[in-house]
Amino acid sequence: MKTLRLEQQDMGMTWVSDFGMTLELHTKVSYTKAGDPIAYPLFKIYADEQTEEQYMEIESRGKLVQVPISCIKQMIQAAQSGVHSEYWFDEHVFQPKDT
């Protein structure tokens, strides 16, 4: 699977009023023949009708999946201290010991 890494300047957020108020993160990585940018949604944030709990909605394997925002927040918080590149691990964890 090919990875497409987006830059912050390629991203945008839009408030969308569809069945309540949602927030959509989109990217402008494609252009029309006239050169106009096309915004493609990456995911939306929804609120539950009864509880107001917020969910992030993404597409996975042809289905829309709603994940509680509380889980996303926990994941981001854990990632801030635990996710590192292969280079970082080589330099900080797997250094050969002086003997």
C-alpha positions in Angstrom: 0.0 0.0 0.0 1.4 3.4 -1.0 1.7 6.0 1.7 0.6 9.6 1.0 2.0 11.9 3.7 0.2 15.2 3.8 1.6 18.6 4.9 -0.2 20.9 7.3 -0.7 23.5 4.5 -2.6 20.9 2.5 -5.1 20.4 5.2 -8.3 22.3 6.2 -11.2 22.0 8.6 -14.7 22.8 7.8 -17.8 23.1 10.0 -20.6 21.2 8.3 -24.2 21.5 9.2 -25.7 18.1 8.3 -28.0 16.5 10.9 -26.5 18.8 13.6 -23.0 20.3 13.5 -20.0 18.2 12.5 -16.3 19.1 11.9 -14.6 17.7 8.8 -10.9 17.5 8.2 -10.1 17.6 4.5 -7.2 17.8 2.1 -6.6 19.6 -1.1 -4.3 17.3 -2.9 -6.1 17.1 -6.2 -7.0 19.8 -8.7 -9.6 20.1 -11.4 -8.6 20.5 -15.1 -9.0 24.2 -14.5 -6.5 24.1 -11.7 -9.0 24.6 -8.9 -8.3 22.6 -5.7 -10.7 19.8 -4.7 -11.2 19.1 -1.0 -11.4 15.5 -0.1 -12.8 14.6 3.4 -10.5 12.5 5.5 -12.7 12.2 8.5 -15.6 13.9 10.4 -16.3 14.4 14.0 -20.0 13.7 15.0 -21.9 13.9 18.3 -24.3 11.2 19.4 -28.0 12.3 19.2 -28.8 11.2 22.8 -25.5 11.4 24.8 -23.6 14.1 22.8 -20.6 11.8 23.0 -18.3 12.7 20.1 -17.1 10.2 17.5 -14.5 10.4 14.7 -15.9 8.8 11.6 -13.5 7.2 9.1 -13.9 4.9 6.2 -12.3 1.5 6.5 -12.6 -1.4 4.0 -15.7 0.2 2.4 -17.5 0.8 5.7 -17.9 3.9 7.9 -16.5 3.3 11.3 -17.2 5.6 14.3 -14.5 5.7 17.0 -15.1 7.5 20.3 -13.0 10.7 20.5 -12.0 9.7 24.0 -10.1 6.7 22.5 -8.5 9.0 19.9 -7.3 11.4 22.6 -5.8 8.5 24.6 -4.0 7.3 21.5 -2.6 10.7 20.8 -1.5 11.2 24.4 0.3 7.8 24.4 1.9 8.5 21.0 3.5 11.7 22.2 5.8 9.8 24.5 5.9 6.4 23.0 6.1 6.6 19.2 9.5 7.1 17.7 11.2 6.5 14.3 13.4 3.6 13.6 16.4 6.0 13.6 15.5 7.1 17.2 15.3 3.5 18.4 18.7 2.8 16.8 20.2 5.8 18.6 18.5 5.5 22.0 17.6 1.9 22.5 19.8 -0.4 20.4 23.2 1.3 20.8 26.0 -1.1 21.2 27.3 -1.1 24.7 30.9 -0.1 25.4 32.9 -3.1 26.6 
